[in-house]
Amino acid sequence: MDVRFDSGSRRLVLIDIENVAGGLVCSEETAEHARGSIAQAVGTHPMDQVVVATCHKGYQHVAWCWPKARRLVRSGPDGADLELLDVLQEDVPDHFRHVVLVSGDGIFTDAVTELGSGGVRVTVAARRGRLSKRLRLAAAEVVYLNGIWSSERSVG
C-alpha cells in the first residue's frame, strides 16, 4: 500500500518538528524545508489531520508554515513528544486507520505498538541515522526524509 495516499481513510499525521529539523526551529526557512521534506516522503492529502508539535521558542516559525494544522506547544525535555503522545490517547483507532508519525524518537515505540495491535497502520518517517531501532521494528512501514539540515540548536 502506498504511504502517500490511502483512498479508504484519512490519515493522522503527527509531526515532531524539532526531530525533523535536528533541533530548535529558529526560522521559517527551516520549518518550510522540513515541511517540504515531509511532503516529499509521505505526500499530502486534503483530508489529512495534521498535528505539529514544537516548543514555545519555535512556535512562531512553525505556525506560519502550517496554518491549517493543529499546532501544539510544550517546552522542556521531550515537550513536543509528550504533546504528540497525548494526541495518541485520543481514541485514534476510532477515527483513523492510518497514522503517519514523523519522528525517530523511541519514546513513541509503545504507542506505535499499541496502535498496530489495534489494527491501525503506522508509518514512521524519520531522518536517516535518527530512527530508534525499537521504533523501526514497531512500525508497519518506515520511510526516510531527504534533505540537508542545519544544526540549529536551542541555547537554553
N, C-alpha and C positions, 0 to 999 in steps of 0.2 A: 504494500500500500504506500502511496506517495505521501511523504510528510507535508508536502506543500499544500495539498488540498484533499479533503475528505468530504464529498458532497452529502454524506449521510448524517453529518453532525457539525455543529460549530465547535471550535476549539477554545480552550482556555490557554492563553499564552502568558506565562509568568516570567518576568524578566528581572534578574538581579543585575542591574545596570553596572554596578561597581565591579562585579565579577567579569562582566564582558569587557569593560574599559580597562581593567587591570588596576583599578584604584578609584579614587575620588574623581567624579566627573566635574572638571573645572571649566569647561567651555561648552558652548552649544555645538561647536565643531566636533568635539569628542562624542557628544551624545548623538549627533547626526551620523557620524561614522559608524557608531555602534548600531544604530537603527538600520542603516544600510546593510551591514554585515548580517544582521539577524534576518532581514527580509530576503537576502540572497540565500541564506542557509535553509530557512523554513517557510519562506513565502509569506504572503499576507492574503487575507480574505476579509471582506467587509463584515462578515458575521463573527469574526474572532472577538472574544472577550480578552482584551489585553490589560495586563496589570504590570506596572513598572514600579519597583521599589528602590529607594535611594535614601541616603542620609540628608539632613537638612541643608548641608553645605552644597550639595549638587542639585537640589530640587529645582531651582530656577532654570537651570540649563536643560534638565530632563523635561520639565513641563512644556517648554517651547517646542520640543521635538516630538512629544507625544500628547498633543492637546486633547485627543479623544479617549485616551487610555485612563483607566483607573490608576491614579498615582498615589503611592503610599510612602510615608516618610517615617523613619525611625533611626535615630542616631545611636552611637555606641557600638560595642563589639557585636558583630553579626546582626545589626539592626535591620538591614534590608532583608536578610534571610529570615529573620523572625516574623517580619510582616508577611512574607510570602507563605511561610508555614501556617500562619493564622488563616490565610485565604484557603489553604488546602483543607482546613477544618470546616469549611462552609458547604457541606453536602455536595461536594464536587461530583461524585458519581451519579447523583440525581439529575444533574444538569449538563454534564459533558461526557462524551465517550472518548475524547482525546485531549490530553494535556501536553503542552509543549513547555518544558522547563528550560529556560535559558540561564544556565549556571552550571558550574562544575563542582560545586561545593558538596562535600559528603554529608553535610547536615541534613540534606534532603533525602537521603537514602531510605530511611524508614517510611517516610510519607510516600515516596515513589513505589516502594514495595507494596504498601497497603493499597494504593490506588490500583496497581496491577492485579493484585489479588481480588479486587472488587470489580474487575472487568474493564477498567479504564486503561486505554493505551497511552503510555507515557513515552514521549520523545524527549531526549535531553540534547540540547545544543550547547556546546562549550568550545572554548579555545583549546587548541592542541596543547598538550602538556599541562593543562589546568583542569583536568577531569579526574575526580576521585575514582579510584578503581571500584570501590563498592557501589558508587552511584552508576557507573558504567554497567555493572552487572545487573543492577536493579531495573534499569530502563529497558523498554521493549525495543527501542531504537536510539542510536546516537548519531548526531550529525555534528560536523565541526564548522566553527565560524572561521572565515578567512579575514585577513586584514592585518595591517601593520598598526600596532598600538603604541601610543606614547605611554610613558610610565608616570602619569600624573598621580601623585600620592598625597594623601592628607598629611598636613603638618601638625595636626593636633586638635 
